């Protein structure tokens, strides 16, 4: 495929099959087809072949191999737009090089009359003949193929332009007097006619294929760059993995790794697949997987992601997911699917392109007839006709959206934002209300000690915490684990002592004897020591859980445990407001807890005590009010609201149900990426609009100039190539797009606040 007209023809041919719908992407050379079970793959391939093209299914990845290989772009070996590095790319370079070597002398002699020696025109004719035939052969071949299928594309226009220029030049040389020895021909940018000797247009006959081949070569290189995201993901996979079995280690292909097997990750190596650390500790670089720049410390029982780089020690990992189930494979699938879609504007452009080439052909015939009918010189009429054929280029129309989507989705993936497709981008741009879940979205989703308050005149904060952690070490309750973890952070050099007589009472607390002291950790009540009253009231107002530490029957400290806000939550909410997006907090937690979180983040509208059905109903209410609603969540209870919103955004650390119901996934679980996603969407849609305005505007300006004889065929060929390059170059700017720098935090969210579940 070479232009939007090709895309339109393939889509229409597939759509003729009952129940089939297809979306064809010019930039990737892929078609995404929906069809009933009664339609076979053979039927679909036959339909594409009837349109004049070849088709094949992408090679399926092995069952145990993550499908991270970038899709191959099938093309004819002679296709000048073949992807770089392929067979078509090598032949493309060879054809371009030979065409340039033959064309340059023709262009120089035609443009510089001072260099025109005796019989120069015949040398130009000898050099131009192989260019017009062999150099332009891909265009001629596809034009004939289209003719057999009663279709016309950009190749038809180029082929006719080259043939007309060369045939007129042959006529001028053999019959029009231009072959006379000593003939001189001046060069002008604007076409000219008249005189006793017919002009030769050999410079157009070689310039058109040269400029188009050069333009397509540069275009294919640029399009290759827009797909860098998938190639980067492909580079994260490993081919071999060191498996540990029976105490021995052996190197096996990744395809032979199975769930439950242990494998070794040495310093500098990539983690082969998703798993859990069995032994060892290290720091993992996840920047290419999740976009997170800071290394993540892992140890026993910590989950790891395939594709991460081991920056430190030796790790033994037990595989939990392989093949298409891995996180890296899911990311690659989402990026691939996103790049296959079309924006509404592109669907309009493809529809226009479907009728564009026939209209241009009719216009060229009309221009030729008009000039001849008006009594103009046949030479001027042919010149204007050829210029119309050459300058018309639906390539830019076909590339306007796909190249921008390729660059934008790839850039988003590198920033940790996975967008499902152009519909999600279009919706993101128009979102004006975002419904935020609390637990796991604005907060970490993990119980954390927010503070420890010691009784005045007691044993002190650190010793009370140390004794409480010693008792809680025997508990499996999340509150107990939070106390133990906090003690490990605060008192890393003090090992926890042994406990005897441990007892856990559901709904009350835990007790045990530590170094001869009876230690009790239980829920605090109104009977707590008076000096703890203020801390107790503050904890309850904030929605945190207060735990009373009592040693030998005497109150010693109050430990407040809660779900802590993510460090970037305030920044994220503030940036959304600055973008004109109104935040709404919807949580199943208590009203006091929700109010505390909302006050810390500056959120005015709060809905507390929401069930999953209540959240979905809230979304419906907002949409009925004319709001464009996005929902951000991470749990099963958010799935209904995510699916019912205009746009669902899932935290990458959330459940598979939530991610499956969402249109956008924040891979690294950073809510600050939401505003980055909105800004990237707006930038992408703006880029697509600029591309389409240029593509339509270029033809609106150049076609009339060519029709009235103010554009030579060679200048038309150069302009046509430049139009596609400008569209692709504009899209490539998205690859370097940067989110706004993170401002220093100020205001109520500057300090991490605690909140209950």
C-alpha positions in Angstrom: 0.0 0.0 0.0 1.3 3.4 -0.9 -1.5 5.9 -0.1 -4.8 6.5 1.5 -6.6 5.4 -1.6 -5.0 1.9 -1.2 -6.3 1.8 2.4 -9.8 2.8 1.4 -9.8 0.1 -1.4 -8.7 -2.7 0.9 -11.2 -1.7 3.6 -14.1 -1.5 1.1 -13.2 -4.9 -0.4 -13.2 -6.6 3.0 -16.4 -4.9 4.0 -18.2 -6.5 1.0 -18.1 -9.7 2.9 -21.2 -10.0 5.0 -20.5 -9.3 8.7 -16.9 -8.2 8.1 -15.5 -4.8 9.2 -11.8 -3.9 8.8 -9.5 -1.1 9.8 -6.3 -0.9 7.7 -3.3 1.0 8.9 -1.0 2.5 6.2 1.9 3.2 8.5 2.2 -0.4 9.9 0.8 -2.3 6.9 -1.6 -4.2 9.2 -5.3 -4.8 9.0 -7.5 -5.5 12.1 -10.5 -7.4 10.9 -13.7 -8.4 12.8 -15.6 -11.3 11.1 -18.2 -13.9 11.9 -17.2 -17.5 12.4 -18.6 -18.5 9.0 -15.9 -16.3 7.3 -12.5 -18.0 7.1 -9.1 -16.4 7.0 -8.8 -17.7 3.4 -11.9 -15.7 2.5 -10.3 -12.6 3.9 -7.0 -13.1 2.2 -8.8 -13.7 -1.1 -10.7 -10.5 -0.7 -7.5 -8.5 -0.2 -6.0 -10.2 -3.3 -9.1 -9.2 -5.3 -8.3 -5.7 -4.4 -4.8 -6.1 -5.9 -2.7 -6.7 -2.8 -1.2 -9.6 -1.0 -2.0 -10.5 2.6 -0.9 -13.0 5.3 -1.5 -13.6 8.9 1.2 -12.4 11.3 3.3 -15.3 12.5 1.8 -16.3 15.9 4.4 -16.3 18.7 5.1 -19.6 20.5 2.7 -20.3 23.4 5.4 -19.7 26.0 7.1 -16.8 24.2 5.9 -13.2 25.0 4.6 -11.8 21.7 6.9 -8.8 21.8 8.2 -9.1 18.3 7.2 -6.0 16.3 4.7 -6.9 13.5 6.4 -7.5 10.2 5.2 -5.3 7.4 4.6 -7.5 4.3 5.5 -5.9 1.1 6.5 -6.8 -2.4 10.2 -7.2 -3.0 10.0 -4.3 -5.4 8.0 -2.1 -3.1 9.8 1.2 -2.8 8.0 1.8 0.5 9.2 -1.5 2.0 10.4 -1.2 5.6 14.0 -0.5 6.1 16.0 -3.6 6.8 13.7 -5.8 4.8 14.3 -7.2 1.3 12.2 -4.4 -0.1 14.3 -1.9 1.8 17.5 -3.1 0.2 16.1 -3.1 -3.3 14.6 0.3 -2.6 18.1 1.7 -1.8 19.6 0.1 -4.9 16.8 1.4 -7.2 17.1 4.9 -5.7 20.9 4.9 -6.1 20.9 3.8 -9.7 18.1 6.1 -10.5 20.0 9.0 -9.0 23.2 8.2 -10.9 21.3 8.1 -14.2 19.1 11.1 -13.4 21.6 13.7 -12.1 23.4 14.2 -15.5 20.0 14.6 -17.2 18.9 17.2 -14.6 22.2 19.1 -14.7 22.2 19.3 -18.5 18.5 20.3 -18.7 18.9 23.0 -16.1 22.2 24.5 -17.2 22.1 25.6 -20.9 25.8 26.6 -20.7 26.6 22.9 -20.3 24.5 21.7 -23.3 27.0 20.4 -25.9 26.2 19.1 -29.4 23.7 16.2 -29.2 23.4 16.6 -25.4 19.6 15.8 -25.7 20.3 12.3 -27.1 22.6 11.5 -24.2 19.9 12.6 -21.9 17.4 10.4 -23.7 19.7 7.4 -23.4 20.1 8.0 -19.7 16.4 8.8 -19.1 15.0 5.7 -20.8 16.1 3.2 -18.1 14.8 5.6 -15.4 11.4 6.0 -17.0 11.1 2.2 -17.5 13.1 0.4 -14.8 13.4 3.2 -12.2 9.7 3.8 -12.3 8.8 0.2 -12.7 7.2 -0.3 -9.2 4.8 2.6 -10.1 4.0 1.1 -13.5 3.5 -2.4 -12.1 1.1 -1.2 -9.3 -0.7 1.0 -11.7 -1.3 -1.9 -14.1 -2.4 -4.1 -11.2 -4.8 -1.5 -10.1 -6.1 -1.2 -13.7 -6.8 -4.9 -13.7 -8.9 -4.4 -10.6 -10.6 -1.3 -11.9 -8.9 0.9 -9.3 -6.6 3.9 -9.4 -4.1 5.0 -6.7 -1.2 7.4 -6.4 0.9 5.0 -8.3 -1.4 5.4 -11.2 -0.8 9.2 -11.2 3.0 8.8 -11.0 3.0 6.2 -13.7 0.9 8.3 -16.1 3.0 11.4 -15.3 6.3 9.6 -16.1 5.0 7.9 -19.2 3.5 11.2 -20.6 6.7 13.2 -20.0 8.9 10.5 -21.6 6.6 9.9 -24.5 6.3 13.6 -25.3 10.0 14.0 -25.1 10.5 11.0 -27.5 8.0 12.7 -29.9 9.9 16.0 -29.6 13.2 14.3 -30.3 12.2 12.1 -33.2 9.4 14.2 -34.8 9.3 17.6 -33.3 12.7 18.9 -34.3 14.3 18.7 -30.8 16.7 16.1 -32.0 18.6 18.5 -34.3 22.3 18.7 -33.4 23.2 21.9 -31.6 19.7 22.4 -30.1 19.6 24.4 -26.9 16.8 24.4 -24.4 16.5 27.0 -21.6 15.4 25.9 -18.2 12.6 27.7 -16.2 10.8 26.8 -13.1 7.5 27.6 -14.7 6.5 25.6 -17.8 6.8 27.3 -21.1 5.8 26.5 -24.6 5.8 27.9 -28.1 8.5 28.3 -30.7 9.4 26.2 -33.7 11.0 23.4 -31.8 9.1 21.2 -29.3 10.5 21.2 -25.8 11.7 17.9 -24.2 10.7 17.1 -20.7 13.3 14.5 -19.9 14.1 16.3 -16.6 10.5 15.6 -15.6 10.6 12.0 -16.8 13.6 11.3 -14.5 12.8 13.9 -11.8 9.4 12.5 -11.0 10.6 9.0 -10.2 13.7 10.2 -8.5 11.9 12.6 -6.1 9.1 10.1 -5.4 11.6 7.3 -4.7 13.7 9.6 -2.5 10.7 10.9 -0.7 9.4 7.4 0.0 12.8 6.2 1.1 13.0 9.1 3.6 9.4 8.6 4.5 9.9 4.8 5.2 12.9 5.7 7.4 10.8 8.2 9.3 7.9 5.8 9.6 10.4 3.2 10.9 11.2 5.7 13.7 7.6 6.1 14.8 7.5 2.3 15.6 10.5 2.6 18.0 8.2 1.8 21.0 7.5 -1.8 19.8 11.1 -2.4 18.9 12.2 -1.2 22.3 9.7 -3.6 23.9 11.0 -6.4 21.8 14.5 -5.7 23.0 13.4 -6.3 26.6 12.8 -10.0 26.0 15.5 -12.6 26.7 16.3 -15.6 24.6 17.8 -17.9 27.2 17.3 -18.3 31.0 19.3 -20.0 33.7 17.0 -22.5 35.4 17.6 -24.0 38.8 16.6 -27.7 39.2 17.6 -30.0 42.0 20.4 -27.7 43.1 21.9 -27.6 39.6 21.7 -24.7 37.1 21.4 -25.0 33.4 20.8 -22.6 30.5 17.6 -23.3 28.5 15.7 -21.4 25.8 13.0 -19.1 27.2 10.3 -21.2 25.4 11.1 -24.1 27.8 10.5 -22.1 31.0 7.4 -23.2 32.9 5.3 -21.6 35.7 6.6 -22.6 39.1 10.2 -23.1 37.9 13.0 -21.2 39.6 15.5 -19.2 37.5 18.5 -17.1 38.2 19.0 -13.4 37.4 22.6 -12.3 37.7 23.7 -8.6 38.0 23.2 -6.9 34.6 20.8 -9.5 33.3 17.1 -9.0 32.5 14.4 -10.7 34.4 13.2 -13.4 32.0 9.5 -13.3 33.0 7.1 -12.2 35.8 7.8 -13.9 39.1 8.4 -13.7 42.8 11.8 -13.5 44.4 12.7 -16.7 46.3 16.1 -15.6 47.6 18.5 -12.7 47.2 18.0 -9.0 47.2 18.8 -6.4 44.6 17.6 -3.2 42.9 15.7 -3.5 39.6 15.7 -0.9 36.8 12.1 -0.8 35.5 12.5 2.4 33.4 11.9 0.6 30.1 9.0 -1.4 31.3 7.0 1.0 33.5 8.6 4.4 32.9 9.7 4.5 36.5 13.1 6.1 36.7 14.0 5.2 40.3 15.4 1.6 40.8 13.1 -0.6 42.9 14.5 -2.6 45.8 13.3 -6.2 45.9 13.9 -9.2 48.2 12.3 -12.5 49.1 8.5 -12.6 48.4 8.7 -9.4 46.3 7.1 -9.6 42.8 9.3 -8.8 39.8 8.4 -7.9 36.2 9.9 -9.5 33.1 12.2 -7.2 31.2 13.5 -5.4 34.3 17.3 -5.1 34.6 19.0 -6.5 37.7 21.3 -3.7 38.8 22.7 -5.3 41.9 22.9 -8.7 43.6 22.1 -12.3 42.6 18.3 -13.2 42.5 16.5 -16.5 42.4 13.0 -16.0 41.0 10.0 -18.4 40.8 8.1 -17.8 37.5 4.5 -17.0 38.0 3.5 -15.8 34.5 4.9 -16.8 31.1 4.2 -16.0 27.5 1.2 -13.8 26.7 0.2 -13.6 30.3 3.2 -11.5 31.4 3.0 -7.8 32.0 5.4 -7.0 29.2 3.4 -9.0 26.8 0.2 -7.2 27.8 1.9 -3.9 27.4 3.1 -4.8 23.9 -0.4 -6.0 23.0 -2.0 -2.7 24.1 0.5 -0.6 22.2 0.0 -2.7 19.1 -3.8 -2.5 19.3 -3.6 1.3 19.9 -1.5 1.8 16.8 -4.0 -0.1 14.7 -7.0 2.3 15.2 -8.1 5.4 13.5 -9.3 8.8 14.6 -12.6 10.2 13.3 -10.7 12.7 11.2 -8.6 10.0 9.6 -11.7 8.0 8.7 -13.0 11.1 6.9 -9.6 11.5 5.1 -9.7 7.9 4.0 -13.2 8.3 2.6 -12.1 11.4 0.7 -8.9 9.6 -0.6 -11.1 6.8 -2.0 -12.6 9.2 -4.5 -9.5 11.5 -4.8 -7.5 9.7 -7.5 -10.4 9.2 -9.9 -11.2 12.9 -9.5 -7.6 13.8 -10.2 -7.6 11.7 -13.4 -10.8 13.3 -14.5 -9.3 16.7 -13.7 -6.1 16.0 -15.7 -8.2 15.0 -18.8 -10.3 18.1 -18.4 -7.2 20.3 -18.2 -5.7 18.7 -21.3 -9.0 19.2 -23.2 -9.4 22.7 -22.0 -5.9 23.8 -23.0 -6.2 22.2 -26.4 -9.8 23.5 -26.9 -8.6 27.0 -26.1 -6.1 26.9 -28.9 -3.0 26.5 -26.7 0.1 24.8 -27.9 -0.1 21.0 -27.4 3.2 21.1 -25.5 1.7 23.5 -22.9 -1.4 21.4 -22.6 0.6 18.2 -22.0 2.8 20.0 -19.5 -0.2 21.2 -17.4 -1.8 17.7 -17.6 1.4 16.0 -16.4 1.8 18.5 -13.6 -1.7 17.8 -12.4 -1.1 14.0 -12.4 2.2 14.3 -10.5 1.3 16.9 -7.9 -1.8 15.1 -6.6 -0.7 13.1 -3.6 -3.1 11.3 -1.2 0.0 9.9 0.6 -0.1 12.6 3.2 -3.8 12.0 3.9 -3.1 8.3 4.6 -0.2 9.1 6.9 -1.7 11.9 8.9 -3.1 9.8 11.7 -1.2 6.6 11.7 2.3 8.2 12.1 1.0 10.5 14.9 -0.6 7.5 16.7 2.6 5.4 16.3 4.7 8.2 17.8 2.2 9.2 20.5 1.4 5.7 21.8 5.1 4.8 21.8 6.0 7.9 23.7 3.1 7.3 26.1 4.4 3.7 26.7 7.8 5.1 27.6 6.2 7.5 30.1 4.2 4.6 31.7 0.8 5.5 30.0 -0.8 2.9 27.9 -3.6 4.2 25.6 -6.0 1.6 24.0 -6.4 3.5 20.8 -7.5 6.7 19.0 -10.9 6.7 20.6 -9.3 6.9 24.0 -7.1 9.8 22.9 -10.0 11.7 21.5 -12.0 11.2 24.7 -9.0 12.1 26.9 -8.8 15.4 25.1 -12.4 16.3 25.9 -12.6 15.0 29.5 -13.8 17.7 31.9 -14.6 15.6 35.0 -12.6 12.8 36.6 -14.0 10.5 39.3 -11.2 9.3 41.6 -11.2 6.2 43.8 -9.4 6.6 47.1 -7.8 3.4 48.2 -5.1 2.3 45.9 -5.5 5.3 43.6 -5.0 8.5 45.7 -3.6 6.4 48.6 -1.0 3.6 48.5 -3.5 0.9 49.3 -1.2 -0.4 52.0 -1.7 0.1 55.8 1.1 2.3 57.2 1.9 3.7 60.6 1.1 7.4 60.4 2.5 8.3 63.9 3.3 7.1 67.4 2.4 9.2 70.4 4.0 8.2 73.8 2.3 8.8 77.2 4.0 11.6 79.1 6.3 10.2 81.8 6.1 6.7 80.4 8.8 4.4 79.0 9.1 6.4 75.8 8.1 6.2 72.1 10.8 3.9 70.8 10.7 1.3 73.6 6.8 1.1 73.4 7.0 0.7 69.6 9.7 -2.0 70.0 7.6 -4.0 72.4 4.4 -3.6 70.4 6.2 -4.8 67.2 7.6 -7.8 69.0 4.1 -8.9 69.9 2.6 -8.0 66.5 5.2 -10.1 64.7 3.1 -13.1 65.4 0.0 -11.6 63.9 -1.1 -11.9 60.3 -3.4 -8.9 60.5 -2.6 -6.0 58.1 -2.5 -3.6 61.1 0.1 -5.8 62.8 2.3 -6.1 59.7 2.2 -2.3 59.4 3.5 -1.9 63.0 6.3 -4.5 62.5 7.4 -2.9 59.2 7.4 0.6 60.7 9.5 -0.6 63.7 12.0 -2.1 61.2 12.3 1.3 59.5 12.6 3.3 62.7 14.8 0.9 64.7 16.7 -1.1 62.2 19.6 -2.0 64.6 17.3 -3.4 67.3 16.3 -7.0 66.6 12.9 -7.9 67.9 12.9 -10.1 71.0 11.1 -13.4 71.4 7.5 -13.6 72.6 5.8 -16.2 74.9 2.2 -16.7 75.6 1.1 -15.0 72.4 -2.6 -14.7 71.9 -4.7 -13.0 69.2 -8.3 -12.1 69.8 -10.3 -11.3 66.7 -11.7 -7.7 66.8 -9.7 -6.9 69.9 -6.0 -7.2 69.6 -2.9 -9.3 70.5 -1.1 -10.0 73.8 2.1 -11.7 74.8 5.0 -11.7 77.3 8.2 -9.9 76.2 11.3 -9.9 78.4 9.0 -10.5 81.4 6.6 -7.8 80.6 3.0 -8.4 79.5 2.4 -6.4 76.4 -1.0 -5.8 74.9 -1.8 -4.0 71.6 -5.5 -3.4 71.1 -7.9 -1.0 69.5 -7.9 2.3 71.5 -11.1 3.5 73.2 -12.4 6.3 75.4 -10.6 4.7 78.4 -7.2 5.5 77.0 -4.8 7.6 79.1 -5.8 11.3 79.2 -2.5 12.5 77.6 -3.5 10.5 74.5 -6.9 12.1 74.1 -5.7 14.7 71.6 -3.9 12.1 69.4 -6.9 9.8 69.6 -9.3 12.5 68.5 -7.0 13.5 65.6 -6.7 9.9 64.5 -10.4 9.4 64.5 -11.0 12.6 62.6 -8.5 11.6 60.0 -10.1 8.2 59.6 -7.0 6.3 60.9 -7.1 3.3 63.2 -5.7 4.0 66.7 -3.9 1.1 68.5 -3.2 1.4 72.2 0.0 -0.1 73.5 -0.3 -1.3 77.1 2.6 -2.7 79.1 1.9 -4.5 82.4 -1.5 -2.9 82.5 -0.3 0.6 82.0 -1.0 2.7 78.8 2.4 3.6 77.2 1.7 4.8 73.6 -0.8 5.3 70.8 0.0 4.0 67.3 -2.0 5.4 64.5 -2.3 3.2 61.4 -3.8 4.2 58.1 -3.7 4.2 54.4 -1.2 6.9 53.4 -1.7 9.2 50.4 0.5 8.7 47.4 3.3 11.4 47.4 2.1 12.7 44.1 -1.6 12.8 44.7 -1.8 16.5 45.5 0.3 17.4 42.5 -1.9 15.2 40.3 -5.1 16.7 41.4 -3.8 20.2 41.2 -2.5 19.7 37.6 -5.9 18.2 36.6 -7.6 21.3 37.9 -5.2 23.5 35.9 -6.1 21.6 32.8 -9.8 22.4 33.4 -10.7 19.0 34.7 -12.9 18.9 37.8 -12.0 16.1 40.3 -14.7 14.1 42.2 -13.8 11.8 45.0 -15.9 8.6 45.2 -15.0 6.0 47.9 -16.6 3.3 49.9 -14.9 4.6 53.1 -16.5 6.5 55.9 -17.5 10.1 55.5 -14.9 11.4 57.9 -12.1 9.6 56.1 -13.3 10.8 52.7 -13.6 14.4 53.9 -10.1 14.3 55.4 -8.6 13.1 52.1 -10.6 15.5 50.0 -9.5 18.4 52.3 -5.8 17.4 52.0 -6.1 17.3 48.2 -8.4 20.3 47.7 -11.2 18.2 46.2 -14.6 19.9 46.6 -17.1 17.2 45.6 -17.0 14.1 47.7 -19.2 10.9 47.6 -18.5 8.6 50.6 -19.9 5.2 51.4 -20.2 4.3 47.7 -20.9 0.7 46.7 -19.8 -0.4 43.2 -23.4 0.3 42.0 -23.3 3.7 43.6 -20.1 4.6 41.7 -21.6 3.5 38.4 -24.7 5.5 39.2 -22.6 8.6 40.0 -21.0 8.2 36.6 -24.4 8.1 34.9 -25.6 11.2 36.8 -22.5 13.2 35.7 -22.9 12.1 32.1 -26.6 13.0 32.1 -25.5 16.5 33.2 -23.5 16.8 30.0 -20.1 16.1 31.6 -17.3 14.1 29.8 -16.4 11.7 32.6 -13.2 9.7 33.2 -13.0 7.3 36.1 -9.7 6.3 37.8 -9.7 3.1 39.8 -7.7 0.0 40.7 -10.1 -2.6 42.1 -12.9 -5.0 41.2 -15.3 -2.5 42.9 -14.3 0.1 40.3 -14.8 -2.1 37.2 -18.5 -1.1 36.6 -17.7 2.6 36.9 -14.7 2.2 34.6 -16.7 0.5 32.0 -19.6 3.0 32.2 -17.6 6.1 31.9 -16.6 8.0 28.8 -13.1 6.9 29.6 -11.8 4.4 32.1 -8.3 4.8 33.6 -6.8 1.9 35.6 -3.8 1.9 37.9 -1.2 -0.5 36.6 -0.9 -1.9 40.1 -4.6 -2.7 40.2 -6.6 -5.8 39.5 -6.8 -7.4 36.1 -10.6 -6.8 36.1 -10.1 -3.0 36.5 -7.3 -3.0 33.8 -9.5 -5.0 31.5 -12.4 -2.5 31.8 -10.2 0.6 31.3 -9.2 2.5 28.2 -6.0 3.8 29.7 -3.6 2.1 32.0 -1.0 3.9 34.2 1.7 1.2 34.1 3.8 2.5 37.0 0.8 3.2 39.2 1.6 6.9 39.3 -1.5 9.1 39.4 0.5 12.1 38.3 0.6 10.4 34.9 -3.1 11.2 34.4 -2.4 14.8 33.6 0.5 13.8 31.4 -2.0 11.5 29.5 -4.4 14.4 29.0 -1.7 16.7 27.7 -0.3 14.0 25.4 -3.8 13.3 24.0 -4.4 17.0 23.3 -0.9 17.3 21.7 -1.5 14.2 19.6 -5.0 15.3 18.3 -3.5 18.8 17.6 -0.7 17.1 15.6 -3.2 15.0 13.6 -5.3 18.1 12.8 -2.2 20.0 11.6 -1.3 17.0 9.5 -4.7 16.8 7.9 -4.9 20.5 7.3 -1.6 20.4 5.5 -2.5 17.3 3.5 -5.8 18.9 2.3 -4.3 22.4 2.0 -1.4 21.2 -0.1 -3.7 19.8 -2.7 -6.0 22.7 -2.6 -3.1 25.1 -3.5 -1.0 23.0 -5.8 -3.7 21.4 -8.0 -5.0 24.8 -9.3 -1.4 26.0 -9.9 -0.7 22.9 -11.9 -4.0 23.2 -13.9 -3.3 26.8 -15.0 0.3 26.0 -16.0 2.1 27.6 -13.1 3.8 24.4 -11.9 6.3 22.3 -13.9 6.1 18.5 -13.6 9.5 18.3 -11.9 8.6 21.0 -9.3 5.3 19.1 -8.8 7.2 15.8 -8.0 9.4 17.6 -5.5 6.3 19.2 -3.8 4.5 15.9 -3.6 7.4 14.2 -1.9 7.9 17.1 0.5 4.2 17.0 1.6 4.5 13.5 2.9 7.8 14.2 4.6 6.3 17.2 6.4 3.4 15.1 7.7 5.7 12.4 9.0 8.2 14.9 10.4 5.5 16.7 12.3 4.4 13.4 13.8 7.9 12.5 14.8 8.0 15.5 17.1 5.8 13.5 19.4 8.6 11.1 20.1 10.4 13.8 22.0 7.4 15.3 23.7 8.0 15.9 27.4 5.5 16.2 30.2 5.5 19.3 32.2 8.2 19.4 34.9 7.0 18.4 38.3 6.7 21.6 40.3 7.7 21.6 43.9 4.8 20.6 46.1 3.1 23.3 48.1 -0.2 23.5 49.9 -2.0 21.0 51.9 -0.7 18.0 50.0 3.0 18.8 50.6 3.1 16.3 53.4 1.9 12.7 53.1 -1.4 12.5 54.9 -2.9 9.3 56.4 -6.3 8.0 55.7 -8.2 5.0 56.8 -9.5 2.3 54.5 
